[in-house]
Amino acid sequence: MQQVIQRIDHVVILVKQENLRAYANRLGGVLGITFDEPIVSASGTMVTFCWDAGLEIIAPTGEKGLYWERLQRFGEGTVTIIFGVADFEEGMKRAEVNGGSVGHQMKAKGDEEFLKRFSSFREARLNVFGDDFASLFGISEIVPIRSE
């Protein structure tokens, strides 16, 4: 795995919690990939990844928050497109200069098992087109630990 720069790093698919495992199994079978065992993140969202394929499936675990609201408004299958950047701070500045705004930022603390793959893991949600646009966008600076 290599750091993704100036292209899509991964796509996040939003689903209902009760469907997460079944969708991961079906999508994995269709695409010939394997998703990790689902976890509940520090923010309380259920998540499963296939890092090698650049896919993540998420589900809110409660009836509040951004993902719950988006699920109610747009339904399952709405996506967040995460774009890899070489310099996280510069990526956020570029978004703001071009009319976007930076929302929630995530800088992983290293206490979640999946983070052992990365030397740096930073993401920021961007507001590019407004609340009526069904997809979300974000930037990432995700640096894998290289195995020689």
Buried (B, 14 or more C-beta within 10 A) or exposed (E): EEBBEEEEBBBBBBBEBEEBBEBBEEBBEEEEBEBBEBBEBEBEBBBBBBBEBBBBBBBBBEEEBBBBEBBEEBEEEBBBBBBBBEEBEEBBEBBEEEEBEBEEEBEBEEEBEBBEBBEBBBBBBBBBEEEEEEBBBBBBBBBBEEEE
